[in-house]
C-alpha cells in the first residue's frame, strides 16, 4: 500500500489542449519536456514534430516548454492539472511542398483559421469569403441543395467580426455569398480543401509572423517580426508593410546581450542593426524563435533526411492510393448513378406502360358505354324525329290559324281606325260648334252687360232727378211718367200734387199738356216692357249656361270614348305582334329541331 502511494506521488497529470480536442497525459516527475512532447506526438500521430511545441501562458507572455529541462523545474503555472497547448511554433515557406502528413495539414489549418477569425492575421473581405467556402467544404463535404438549405451555417464562425461589421449585410446575405463559392468546390476532399485554405492564407502579409514590441537605437517604439523568411521591422500602426527586412540568407549572426540585440549582416558594408527589449522573458523568446526559424531555413536547403524522405514517399504512396481509391469510388458512384438512372428509367417506362394500359382499358370501357349510349340516342332520336314531325304539323296549323287571326285582327283594326277617324271628325265638328256656341254666348253676355249698364245708368239718373226739392210741372210730369215706365215709383205721388188727384197728373206730358188716350197707352206699354226686360235676360243667360254645360259633358264623354278606343287598338296591336312572334319562334324552333334530327327522312315523310 505504501509503495502504491509512493508511485502515485511520483507522477502528475498534464492536460494538452489542441484546437479541436484535449487529452490528459500521466507524466513522471523526472520527465523532461522532450519526453512529454514525444509522448504527445506519438499519441496524436504527428511525425513532423519540428513544426510544433507545447506553449503556456505566463502573465501576458507566451512561453514554450523547454525540451532539455525537467517539466517541474521550469517556470510554469503549477495548476492541477498542468495545461499546455499543442501549437505550431514554426511555419513552412510552402505548405504544399513541405507539409507531408494530413494530421500536420489539419493542425496548421485549424491554427491559421483561428488566427484569421481572431484578427491576428489581416484578411480582406473577398479572401475571407473564399477561405470560409473552403472551410465549409472541409467540414460538410460536397454541397447538396436538399441537405444544405438556407440557414445551415447559422451556428458556424466563418468570418472575422471586422469583415462582418465593415458591410451592412445580414447573416443570410453572407451565407448566400459563401454558399455560392462553396457550391463550386464539388468533388474536393477534406485534405484538399484544407490545403487550398493554407495555400491562400500563406500569401497573407501577417501569416506566420510573431510580433514583439522593441525600441530602436533612437528609442523609438517599433515592432520586430520573426517568421520563416527572416527578421522584419514594422511600424506599430502598420503590421502589414515592413520598414526593414533582414532575410536569413543575409544575416551572419544575431547577438544577444542582456537587453540589446544586434543583427549582423553578411555584407560587411551593410549597417549593423541594434534594438532593445526590456523584458528578459521576451528577449529569450525572441532569441529562441530566431534560432529555430534560422535552423528551419537552413534545413530546407539541405538534402532531406532519410526519415523525411521515407515520410514523403509514404505520403506520396498514400496520396496515390487515396487517388486510386477516389477514382474507384467515383467510378462506382458513376456506375451506381447510371444503374439508378437506368432503374428509374425502367420504372418510369413500366409506370408509363401501366398507365397506357389503364388508359386503354378505360378507353375501351368508355367506347362500349359510348356505343350503348349512341344506340339509345339513336332510338331516342327516331322517337324525337316523329314527335318533331308531329309538332311541325301542329306548328304549321298554328301558323295558319295565327295568320287567319292576324287577318281578322287587321280587318278589326282597320274598322276601329275608321271608327276612330269618324269619332275624331265628329269631335272636331262638336269642337267647332262648341266654339261657335261659346262665341254666341260671349256676344249675349256682352249685350246683357250693356243692357244692365244702361239700366243702372237710367236708375241712377232718375234718383238724382227725384231728389231735387222743386222742379217745374213739365219736368215733374216727365219724371213721373219715366218713373212709372221704369216701375220704380208706381203708386206714389209727387210732393207738389193733390192728395187724391193721381189721374190728372198721369195724363200730363212732359210739355205740360194733357196726353191723349193713345199716348197714355203707349206710355204704359213701354213701362211694362221695361218691367219684364230684366227677367228675360236672366232666363236667356241660364239657357245659354245650360247648353254650354251639356256641350261640355258631351265633349268629355266623346274624349273618354276616344281614349278607350285608342287603348283597345293598342292592345289589339300588341296581342297581334306577340301572337306573330310566338308563332314564328315556335315554327323556327320546330324547324331547327327537325333539321338536327338524325332521321330527317322520317320528318319529311310525316310532314
Beta strands, then each sheet from edge to edge (+ up, - down):
strand 1: 11-17
strand 2: 22-28
strand 3: 52-58
strand 4: 61-64
strand 5: 82-88
strand 6: 210-216
strand 7: 221-226
strand 8: 230-235
strand 9: 238-247
strand 10: 251-257
strand 11: 260-265
strand 12: 273-276
sheet 1: 2+ 1- 5- 3+ 4-
sheet 2: 9+ 8- 7+ 6- 12+ 11- 10+
end
